[in-house]
Amino acid sequence: MKPIVRASLTLCSTVYIATSFFRLLLFGDNTLDDVLANFDGELGVPYSSLLDDMVRMSYGVHLMLVFQIVFFSLRLNLDGLLFPYAIPIAFDNRRFFLVTTALMGFISFWGLILCPSIWDAFQFTGATAAVSVGFIFQAAIALR
């Protein structure tokens, strides 16, 4: 397990460092806090519209790949909160279907209706992740 964790951390760190470096090269002093907001207009480089589309498509693929992981933990935690003494949700197909349907209906219906812009959702998740990484996770590790 240790080699897998090391490889994963190395890969993630490399991607984050490369993103920061190339963001600085591409946008310079005009870099916004939210990198994706920089890709709304003309970049001033050849094929900038193609680059905009590639960034948007890669972020869409990223969301499709990450959603299942986040949704799995959401479903598991909600099931543990609502049914603490029931058998595990993996063995109860009816409860699995009901919890999944309710969450998908809530997320897709109310989330799409109440969220005026996708940028608001990105800013909320970015702010939440920054606080979690900066303060909550470090305290949880120190308490452990």
HELIX and SHEET records of a PDB file:
HELIX    1   1 LYS A    2  PHE A   27  1                                  26    
HELIX    2   2 GLY A   28  ASN A   30  5                                   3    
HELIX    3   3 VAL A   35  ASP A   40  5                                   6    
HELIX    4   4 SER A   48  LEU A   82  1                                  35    
HELIX    5   5 ILE A   89  PHE A   91  5                                   3    
HELIX    6   6 ASN A   93  GLY A  105  1                                  13    
HELIX    7   7 PHE A  106  TRP A  110  3                                   5    
HELIX    8   8 GLY A  111  LEU A  114  1                                   4    
HELIX    9   9 ILE A  118  VAL A  131  1                                  14    
HELIX   10  10 SER A  132  ILE A  136  3                                   5    
HELIX   11  11 PHE A  137  LEU A  143  1                                   7    
END                                                                             
